[in-house]
């Protein structure tokens, strides 16, 4: 189970809203936001995804002096690890060629506001299998992330579902 802290400030909220093209003034205009039902500035939906930059183990987070996903001249920035194909030849890709992000769900319990200091806890959820038509058995796995405020109250629950196919699907 991973855990880290995500401090929220108003500029993060405003920049996130701009980055997703949402011009609603509730995300940056305190005077306007006071006239709304929440009574102040709140974060837009999916804002909790920005917390990943505070996770020291997030694999897509740039690390100065180290290769990371998106750096370098390779498509991902990191050369794939080679593994034996069984007959002496090498092939790359491995399990990554069989993994997909299948679903993302958010349940909002309270609005996220500037000044919140959220504790982020991630744990494994359910796992199940389904027979695929071309890729063999598909294994679905949930990852559940809870965001709690300083009082320990649940603010957001995010559930991500990944799928791994039994074999890489060819482009035939």
Kinemage of the C-alpha trace (Angstrom):
@kinemage 1
@onewidth
@group {chain A} dominant
@subgroup {mainchain}
@vectorlist {calphas} color= white
{ca unk a 1} P 0.000 0.000 0.000
{ca unk a 2} L 1.508 3.321 -1.108
{ca unk a 3} L 0.903 6.582 0.757
{ca unk a 4} L 1.958 10.197 0.196
{ca unk a 5} L 0.682 13.744 0.821
{ca unk a 6} L -0.852 16.030 -1.808
{ca unk a 7} L -0.989 19.717 -0.775
{ca unk a 8} L -3.622 21.588 -2.822
{ca unk a 9} L -3.384 25.283 -3.674
{ca unk a 10} L -5.523 27.611 -5.761
{ca unk a 11} L -2.979 28.052 -8.544
{ca unk a 12} L -2.840 24.277 -9.096
{ca unk a 13} L -6.627 24.181 -9.382
{ca unk a 14} L -6.711 27.097 -11.846
{ca unk a 15} L -3.914 25.639 -14.001
{ca unk a 16} L -5.502 22.186 -14.058
{ca unk a 17} L -8.854 23.652 -15.132
{ca unk a 18} L -7.121 25.612 -17.902
{ca unk a 19} L -5.204 22.525 -19.037
{ca unk a 20} L -8.447 20.590 -19.553
{ca unk a 21} L -10.153 23.578 -21.208
{ca unk a 22} L -12.670 24.296 -18.431
{ca unk a 23} L -13.222 28.056 -18.070
{ca unk a 24} L -15.744 27.821 -15.202
{ca unk a 25} L -14.879 30.676 -12.787
{ca unk a 26} L -15.637 28.443 -9.783
{ca unk a 27} L -12.105 27.092 -10.257
{ca unk a 28} L -10.303 30.442 -9.858
{ca unk a 29} L -12.589 33.413 -9.038
{ca unk a 30} L -13.130 33.539 -5.267
{ca unk a 31} L -15.800 36.275 -5.446
{ca unk a 32} L -17.830 34.364 -8.020
{ca unk a 33} L -17.282 31.042 -6.204
{ca unk a 34} L -18.711 32.525 -2.974
{ca unk a 35} L -22.071 32.903 -4.760
{ca unk a 36} L -22.251 29.212 -5.724
{ca unk a 37} L -23.564 26.217 -3.800
{ca unk a 38} L -20.072 25.068 -2.673
{ca unk a 39} L -19.430 28.618 -1.360
{ca unk a 40} L -15.838 28.875 -2.567
{ca unk a 41} L -13.249 27.771 -5.085
{ca unk a 42} L -13.239 24.031 -5.711
{ca unk a 43} L -11.194 21.692 -7.895
{ca unk a 44} L -12.572 20.326 -11.178
{ca unk a 45} L -13.352 16.653 -11.759
{ca unk a 46} L -10.285 14.425 -12.242
{ca unk a 47} L -8.069 17.014 -10.484
{ca unk a 48} L -6.784 14.296 -8.159
{ca unk a 49} L -4.762 12.931 -11.101
{ca unk a 50} L -2.405 15.884 -10.526
{ca unk a 51} L -1.443 14.267 -7.225
{ca unk a 52} L 0.755 11.796 -9.094
{ca unk a 53} L 3.505 14.437 -9.298
{ca unk a 54} L 3.750 14.242 -5.493
{ca unk a 55} L 4.089 10.450 -5.502
{ca unk a 56} L 7.811 9.678 -5.219
{ca unk a 57} L 7.267 6.312 -6.945
{ca unk a 58} L 5.136 7.527 -9.890
{ca unk a 59} L 6.820 5.979 -12.960
{ca unk a 60} L 5.939 8.851 -15.331
{ca unk a 61} L 7.398 11.519 -13.036
{ca unk a 62} L 10.541 13.091 -14.513
{ca unk a 63} L 13.677 12.515 -12.450
{ca unk a 64} L 16.625 14.751 -13.220
{ca unk a 65} L 19.624 12.707 -14.325
{ca unk a 66} L 17.626 9.477 -14.756
{ca unk a 67} L 15.814 8.103 -17.812
{ca unk a 68} L 12.062 8.346 -17.481
{ca unk a 69} L 9.040 7.673 -19.670
{ca unk a 70} L 9.162 10.408 -22.325
{ca unk a 71} L 12.861 11.281 -22.118
{ca unk a 72} L 15.562 10.403 -24.612
{ca unk a 73} L 15.419 9.394 -28.250
{ca unk a 74} L 13.461 6.152 -27.790
{ca unk a 75} L 9.680 6.393 -28.203
{ca unk a 76} L 9.204 6.111 -24.448
{ca unk a 77} L 12.589 7.447 -23.420
{ca unk a 78} L 13.528 4.115 -21.890
{ca unk a 79} L 14.769 1.224 -23.979
{ca unk a 80} L 12.598 -1.858 -23.490
{ca unk a 81} L 14.235 -4.750 -21.678
{ca unk a 82} L 15.000 -7.570 -24.037
{ca unk a 83} L 13.968 -11.074 -23.196
{ca unk a 84} L 14.500 -14.382 -24.877
{ca unk a 85} L 11.861 -15.568 -27.348
{ca unk a 86} L 12.766 -19.152 -26.498
{ca unk a 87} L 14.729 -20.028 -29.638
{ca unk a 88} L 17.761 -17.901 -28.964
{ca unk a 89} L 16.397 -14.749 -30.597
{ca unk a 90} L 15.642 -11.668 -28.530
{ca unk a 91} L 12.374 -9.778 -28.565
{ca unk a 92} L 11.232 -6.700 -26.680
{ca unk a 93} L 7.951 -5.497 -25.282
{ca unk a 94} L 7.149 -8.242 -22.791
{ca unk a 95} L 4.061 -7.756 -20.630
{ca unk a 96} L 3.728 -4.102 -21.665
{ca unk a 97} L 2.473 -5.278 -25.080
{ca unk a 98} L -0.360 -7.040 -23.251
{ca unk a 99} L -1.370 -4.357 -20.732
{ca unk a 100} L -4.125 -1.758 -21.169
{ca unk a 101} L -5.884 0.808 -19.021
{ca unk a 102} L -9.532 -0.296 -19.204
{ca unk a 103} L -11.531 2.014 -16.929
{ca unk a 104} L -11.315 4.905 -14.458
{ca unk a 105} L -14.049 5.768 -11.963
{ca unk a 106} L -14.234 8.608 -9.433
{ca unk a 107} L -16.570 8.896 -6.453
{ca unk a 108} L -16.631 12.371 -4.905
{ca unk a 109} L -17.471 12.558 -1.204
{ca unk a 110} L -16.506 16.211 -0.583
{ca unk a 111} L -15.232 19.063 -2.773
{ca unk a 112} L -11.462 19.583 -2.971
{ca unk a 113} L -10.543 23.140 -1.966
{ca unk a 114} L -7.429 25.311 -1.924
{ca unk a 115} L -5.551 24.698 1.323
{ca unk a 116} L -6.530 21.035 1.570
{ca unk a 117} L -3.722 18.671 2.440
{ca unk a 118} L -4.797 15.286 1.135
{ca unk a 119} L -3.344 11.962 2.189
{ca unk a 120} L -3.307 9.627 -0.788
{ca unk a 121} L -3.455 5.873 -0.166
{ca unk a 122} L -3.385 3.286 -2.932
{ca unk a 123} L -4.212 -0.386 -2.547
{ca unk a 124} L -5.070 -3.345 -4.733
{ca unk a 125} L -8.744 -3.990 -5.365
{ca unk a 126} L -10.545 -6.907 -6.995
{ca unk a 127} L -9.095 -9.161 -9.699
{ca unk a 128} L -11.115 -11.248 -12.152
{ca unk a 129} L -10.694 -13.053 -15.462
{ca unk a 130} L -12.636 -13.205 -18.714
{ca unk a 131} L -11.970 -15.250 -21.829
{ca unk a 132} L -11.064 -13.060 -24.819
{ca unk a 133} L -11.697 -13.875 -28.470
{ca unk a 134} L -8.189 -13.184 -29.809
{ca unk a 135} L -5.864 -12.560 -26.902
{ca unk a 136} L -6.590 -15.522 -24.656
{ca unk a 137} L -7.611 -15.092 -21.044
{ca unk a 138} L -7.835 -11.465 -19.932
{ca unk a 139} L -7.013 -10.627 -16.317
{ca unk a 140} L -8.654 -7.475 -14.927
{ca unk a 141} L -7.169 -5.808 -11.835
{ca unk a 142} L -8.415 -2.845 -9.815
{ca unk a 143} L -6.285 -0.289 -8.050
{ca unk a 144} L -8.217 1.792 -5.497
{ca unk a 145} L -6.875 5.191 -4.459
{ca unk a 146} L -8.391 7.080 -1.528
{ca unk a 147} L -7.876 10.794 -0.942
{ca unk a 148} L -8.508 11.914 2.655
{ca unk a 149} L -8.365 15.378 4.181
{ca unk a 150} L -6.489 16.316 7.369
{ca unk a 151} L -9.500 15.237 9.460
{ca unk a 152} L -9.316 11.779 7.905
{ca unk a 153} L -12.569 12.305 5.992
{ca unk a 154} L -12.794 10.610 2.616
{ca unk a 155} L -12.791 13.232 -0.163
{ca unk a 156} L -12.438 11.155 -3.360
{ca unk a 157} L -12.224 7.448 -4.169
{ca unk a 158} L -10.629 6.666 -7.546
{ca unk a 159} L -10.777 3.148 -8.986
{ca unk a 160} L -8.602 2.255 -11.954
{ca unk a 161} L -9.037 -1.011 -13.871
{ca unk a 162} L -6.201 -2.481 -15.917
{ca unk a 163} L -6.361 -5.527 -18.180
{ca unk a 164} L -3.607 -7.901 -19.187
{ca unk a 165} L -4.277 -10.182 -22.126
{ca unk a 166} L -3.093 -13.785 -22.167
{ca unk a 167} L -0.977 -13.115 -25.259
{ca unk a 168} L -0.080 -10.131 -27.391
{ca unk a 169} L -2.635 -9.669 -30.149
{ca unk a 170} L -1.074 -9.649 -33.626
{ca unk a 171} L -2.052 -7.140 -36.290
{ca unk a 172} L -2.891 -9.942 -38.845
